[in-house]
């Protein structure tokens, strides 16, 4: 994704993103910086925390199924404040 803007927490290895053509910005948590305007990394950190807790229940998953599990985590995370039963019923009825 040449030219894509990426915001990270300033981890040293992320500096290589600049070499790969990304518009790279650091949010320095260790300097008590947690946002720069509307940009922050808390959203992705929250999502990964959610994913790790959910996927840990499986005690490992096959590499071939990782993307499907992540997509399920994405769906559940994006709808975490809703009752997903009606949404799932609607999806099932379309099949």
ABEGO torsion letter per residue (X at the ends): XBGBBBBBAGBAAAAAAAAAGBBBBBBBAAAGBABBEABBAAAAAAAAAAAAAAAAAAGEBBAAAAAAAAAAAAAAAAAAABBAAAAAAAAAAAX
